[in-house]
Amino acid sequence: MEIIVCIKQVPNTTDVRIDPVTNTLIREGVESVINPFDAYAIEEGVSLKERFGGKVTVLTMGPPQAEKALREAISLGCDEAVLVSDRKFAGSDTWATSYTLSAAIRKIGDFDVILCGKQASDGDTAQVGPGISAHLDIPQVTYVKKIEEISAASAKVERMTEEGFDVVETPLPCLLTVVKEINTPRLPSLKGMMKAKAAKPLVWTAEDIGADPASLGLDGSPTRVVKIFTPAPRKGGETLKGSAEDVSKELAELLKEIVV
Ligand SMILES: Cc1cc2nc3c(=O)[nH]c(=O)nc-3n(C[C@H](O)[C@H](O)[C@H](O)COP(=O)(O)OP(=O)(O)OC[C@H]3O[C@@H](n4cnc5c(N)ncnc54)[C@H](O)[C@@H]3O)c2cc1C
């Protein structure tokens, strides 16, 4: 089974800061880690390989330092690593990011399953996985919490919903985004760490992946972040006191004032 896992390097903080001029994330001075949800995608890819054989290729689009995340993925059992990195990718929105990753996946070649995290902890849009499947014109199942069955031709998975879960069957090749309920990620083994140290991730530019220059980076991004701001803290609420009858009357009067 040929498996591709997409991972993103994110700042190791919940205190995401935005540059007020460019409206982009301030990454300087913040340690980067593998997006927490992508750790579950890596684990699922590696355990599928252990059950069915084949290979796991880990893929990221990012600056040169994203190689660190790829090495970590190798230490966890991935076999090959690809970094797509080019100044032309700067300013990509989720459309351009998923276009770029899909072009890299086409270059990687045959695959059965693409695994992504359900969302990134910095951008948080959960759009890149579905975007990749749209660009590649393959089926997608999001929020997967269990792969019940998988064969060369199809997969049956449980997809988490607010009320419980749906059981979905999809032909392969397909793209799955996973939630943390799917597994417990392993720790790197000593053998894995040695392999990661010796690994040489492939580094591909825009030209290498045959991407259309007009679809890359800021110029290829149909969306723009016009403004980012922290909403003003809400004023404290008002507590009505008294009997249920009195409180209901007072509440009705207050609501009338708001509506009028
Ligand atoms: C309207 C808009 C405009 C933007 N403009 C800019 C900008 O000008 N400059 C800028 O720096 N950023 C910009 N961004 C942010 C940038 O688009 C996102 O960081 C990026 O596309 C990933 O989206 P996300 O973080 O929401 O990931 P999600 O969609 O939440 O990630 C889901 C999954 O997709 C995979 N994934 C996501 N990103 C990658 C990646 N790079 N490599 C491999 N796998 C990945 C992972 O498996 C991840 O778990 C913009 C975003 C939006 C919505």
The ligand as a Gaussian input file, in Angstrom:
#p B3LYP/6-31G(d) Opt

LIG

0 1
 C       -7.753000      33.702000       3.154000
 C       -6.395000      33.227000       3.562000
 C       -5.270000      33.936000       3.170000
 C       -4.003000      33.548000       3.612000
 N       -2.929000      34.279000       3.268000
 C       -1.722000      33.941000       3.739000
 C       -0.606000      34.713000       3.453000
 O       -0.716000      35.732000       2.774000
 N        0.605000      34.318000       3.949000
 C        0.718000      33.198000       4.727000
 O        1.825000      32.862000       5.168000
 N       -0.327000      32.432000       5.022000
 C       -1.537000      32.781000       4.559000
 N       -2.603000      32.026000       4.881000
 C       -2.401000      30.842000       5.688000
 C       -2.122000      29.655000       4.797000
 O       -3.042000      29.564000       3.768000
 C       -2.258000      28.411000       5.636000
 O       -1.277000      28.410000       6.631000
 C       -2.062000      27.163000       4.823000
 O       -2.754000      27.176000       3.611000
 C       -2.529000      25.942000       5.606000
 O       -3.844000      26.143000       6.005000
 P       -4.221000      25.821000       7.477000
 O       -3.122000      26.256000       8.359000
 O       -5.578000      26.336000       7.747000
 O       -4.233000      24.214000       7.467000
 P       -5.453000      23.216000       7.556000
 O       -6.224000      23.256000       6.316000
 O       -6.197000      23.437000       8.853000
 O       -4.606000      21.873000       7.646000
 C       -5.229000      20.607000       7.474000
 C       -4.177000      19.588000       7.148000
 O       -3.632000      19.856000       5.862000
 C       -2.254000      19.491000       5.848000
 N       -1.439000      20.690000       5.591000
 C       -1.747000      21.995000       5.812000
 N       -0.742000      22.790000       5.414000
 C        0.229000      21.991000       4.941000
 C        1.535000      22.197000       4.415000
 N        2.058000      23.409000       4.275000
 N        2.257000      21.114000       4.031000
 C        1.754000      19.857000       4.157000
 N        0.537000      19.598000       4.654000
 C       -0.209000      20.644000       5.040000
 C       -1.950000      18.881000       7.213000
 O       -2.177000      17.506000       7.157000
 C       -2.999000      19.541000       8.099000
 O       -3.300000      18.802000       9.266000
 C       -3.868000      32.394000       4.436000
 C       -5.013000      31.665000       4.783000
 C       -6.262000      32.063000       4.379000
 C       -7.487000      31.275000       4.774000

